[in-house]
């Protein structure tokens, strides 16, 4: 008899053991999908390669006058492993724990885990290009197929944060936000983000960005899941 889906407890949890879904800020230094500072958002060794992860992601969107975020873009970065079935900088399982060992320095160069572009890798999406492709992009050489490697970006369009029909749906103490649940394969041992944001009005400086991320990891067993992209 086949088993169904099997997943771990939901994380993260606070010091009391309760699920933590409060807003967490990505710093302004993380602004810029490609060149922003990669901010680690899960503890070290949160995942194992190839695990199925269910994410619950919330983007907080309070209005400041007429200003609010209209589109949020998050670029996921995964910390790849070193030897010994652990990620670089594994330490005691928390960011900045001093677990960046000499072997990590030898393999990944540099002196630390934070924003190390030898360690943190974006998620790829492959765009199939054939010889029959009408440019752009350029067609592949005849009898071949080019897999154009594109970095995945999680993009969420947000509602008008000045519209009472939207904001009144949130209970006292809640912040207007958009929440999504989705499945994603783990491509590393920890997750970080860079971000960009579009706003309703021309921003002064860098748009502020707050999110909530919780997750569970495991296997689907005999269950089937198919995501259609069209």
C-alpha positions in Angstrom: 0.0 0.0 0.0 1.5 3.4 -1.0 1.8 6.2 1.5 0.5 9.7 1.0 2.4 13.0 1.5 4.7 13.2 4.5 5.9 16.6 5.7 7.7 18.1 8.6 6.4 20.6 11.2 5.8 24.1 10.0 8.6 26.6 10.5 9.8 29.1 11.7 8.9 29.1 15.4 9.6 31.7 18.0 11.2 31.3 21.4 7.9 30.1 22.9 7.5 27.4 20.2 4.7 29.2 18.4 4.6 29.7 14.6 6.1 33.0 13.8 4.3 34.9 11.0 5.2 38.5 12.0 6.6 40.8 9.3 10.3 40.6 8.7 12.0 43.4 6.9 14.4 43.0 4.0 17.0 45.8 4.2 17.3 48.5 1.6 20.7 47.0 0.7 18.9 44.0 -0.7 17.1 46.1 -3.3 18.1 45.1 -6.8 17.4 41.6 -8.1 20.8 40.9 -9.5 23.1 43.2 -7.5 21.4 43.6 -4.2 22.7 42.1 -1.0 21.5 38.6 -0.6 19.6 38.5 2.7 19.3 35.1 4.3 15.7 34.4 5.4 15.8 30.8 6.6 18.3 29.2 9.1 21.2 27.2 7.8 20.4 23.7 6.9 16.6 24.3 6.7 16.4 22.1 3.6 17.9 19.1 2.0 18.6 18.9 -1.8 15.6 17.8 -3.8 13.0 18.1 -0.9 9.6 19.3 -1.8 9.0 22.6 0.1 5.5 24.1 0.7 5.9 27.9 1.2 3.4 30.3 2.7 4.5 33.8 1.6 3.0 37.0 2.7 3.9 40.5 1.2 2.8 43.3 3.5 1.4 46.3 1.8 0.3 49.1 4.2 -0.5 52.5 2.6 1.4 55.6 3.6 -0.8 58.3 2.3 -1.3 57.5 -1.4 1.9 55.4 -1.5 1.9 51.6 -1.5 3.5 48.7 -3.3 1.8 47.7 -6.5 4.2 44.9 -7.5 6.7 42.9 -5.5 9.5 40.9 -7.0 11.6 38.4 -5.0 14.6 36.6 -6.4 15.3 33.4 -4.4 18.9 32.4 -3.8 19.9 29.0 -2.5 23.0 28.2 -0.3 24.7 25.2 -2.0 26.3 22.5 0.1 29.9 21.7 0.8 31.1 18.3 1.8 29.7 16.4 4.8 26.1 16.8 3.7 25.9 20.3 5.1 25.8 23.8 3.6 28.7 26.2 3.7 28.6 28.0 7.0 26.5 25.3 8.5 27.5 26.2 12.1 24.8 25.7 14.7 21.9 26.3 12.2 21.6 30.0 12.5 22.8 32.8 10.2 26.1 34.3 11.2 26.8 31.5 13.7 30.5 31.3 12.8 30.2 27.9 11.1 32.1 29.0 8.0 35.0 26.5 8.2 38.4 26.5 6.6 37.2 24.0 4.0 34.4 26.4 3.1 37.0 29.1 2.5 39.0 26.8 0.4 36.1 25.6 -1.8 34.0 28.8 -2.0 36.8 31.3 -1.7 36.1 34.4 0.4 35.9 34.6 4.2 32.2 34.2 5.0 28.8 33.0 4.0 27.0 36.4 3.8 26.4 37.5 0.2 29.0 35.0 -1.1 28.1 34.6 -4.8 30.1 31.4 -5.0 27.7 29.9 -2.4 24.3 31.5 -3.1 22.8 30.4 -6.4 19.5 31.6 -8.0 16.8 29.2 -9.1 16.8 28.5 -12.9 14.0 28.3 -15.4 14.9 26.8 -18.7 13.4 28.4 -21.9 13.5 26.0 -24.8 14.8 27.6 -28.0 14.7 25.7 -31.3 15.8 26.4 -34.8 12.3 27.5 -35.6 12.4 30.3 -33.0 11.5 33.7 -34.3 13.9 36.2 -32.7 14.2 37.5 -30.1 15.8 35.4 -28.8 18.0 34.1 -31.6 17.1 30.7 -33.0 19.2 27.7 -32.1 21.6 26.0 -34.5 19.6 23.6 -36.7 19.0 20.2 -35.2 19.7 21.5 -31.7 17.7 23.0 -28.8 19.1 25.7 -26.6 18.1 25.7 -23.0 18.2 29.4 -22.2 18.9 29.6 -18.4 16.8 32.3 -16.8 16.8 33.3 -13.1 13.4 32.6 -11.5 11.7 35.6 -9.8 8.7 35.4 -7.6 6.4 38.2 -8.7 3.2 39.3 -6.9 0.9 42.0 -8.0 -0.7 43.7 -5.0 -4.1 45.3 -4.5 -4.8 49.0 -3.9 -3.9 49.6 -0.3 -6.0 52.7 -0.2 -9.2 50.9 -1.2 -11.4 50.2 1.8 -13.1 47.3 0.0 -9.7 45.6 0.2 -8.2 46.8 3.5 -11.5 46.3 5.4 -11.1 42.5 4.8 -8.3 42.4 7.3 -9.1 42.1 11.0 -7.9 44.3 13.8 -4.2 44.0 14.3 -3.7 42.6 10.8 -1.7 44.4 8.0 -3.1 44.6 4.4 -1.1 42.0 2.6 -1.2 39.4 -0.1 -0.6 35.7 0.8 0.3 32.8 -1.5 0.9 29.1 -0.9 3.0 27.2 -3.4 5.3 24.2 -3.8 8.9 24.4 -4.8 11.9 22.0 -5.0 14.7 22.8 -2.6 17.8 23.7 -4.6 20.0 24.4 -1.6 20.3 24.2 2.2 19.1 27.7 3.0 17.2 30.4 1.2 17.9 34.1 0.7 16.3 37.0 -1.2 17.0 40.1 -3.2 14.0 42.2 -4.2 12.5 45.0 -6.3 9.2 46.8 -5.8 7.0 49.0 -7.9 5.0 51.7 -6.1 1.8 53.6 -6.8 3.7 56.9 -6.7 7.3 57.8 -7.6 9.2 56.5 -4.5 11.6 58.7 -2.5 14.5 56.4 -1.9 14.1 52.6 -1.8 10.6 51.2 -1.3 10.3 49.5 2.1 9.7 45.8 2.0 8.3 43.4 4.6 7.4 39.8 4.2 6.4 36.7 6.2 7.7 33.3 5.1 6.8 29.9 6.6 7.5 26.5 5.2 7.3 22.8 5.6 9.5 20.2 3.9 9.0 16.6 3.0 8.0 14.3 0.2 4.8 13.8 -1.7 5.0 10.0 -1.6 2.2 8.6 -3.8 0.6 12.0 -4.2 0.8 13.8 -7.5 1.2 17.6 -8.0 1.4 19.4 -11.3 2.0 23.1 -11.8 0.9 24.4 -15.2 2.9 27.2 -16.7 1.4 28.7 -19.9 
